[in-house]
């Protein structure tokens, strides 16, 4: 087992985000029954969660909305960190363990 030199932001969509996604999606969103968490890797060491979230929430918001905006470009209101926290449950952590022996791979999105 290896430790990866990254921390993480774990997000889960709230009912508010899921309601928006259902209202704009042509098909039933993949989280119809139970929303799945998404993990975003960040710097390994950080001291203030709010500063880290302030640095990344816009990019995370865009990524989370991306599967839905092709069908309807109307986004939920997310002008600041407070609005983001109404759309997603958030948890930060600094320990990431890799249980696999294969090398990590990266893909540009």
Secondary structure, DSSP 8 states (H G I E B T S, - for coil): -EEES-EEEEEEE-HHHHHHHHHH-SS--TTSSS---EEEEE-S--S-HHHHHHHHHHHHHHHHHHHHHTT-------SSHHHHHHHEEEEEES-EEE--SS-------
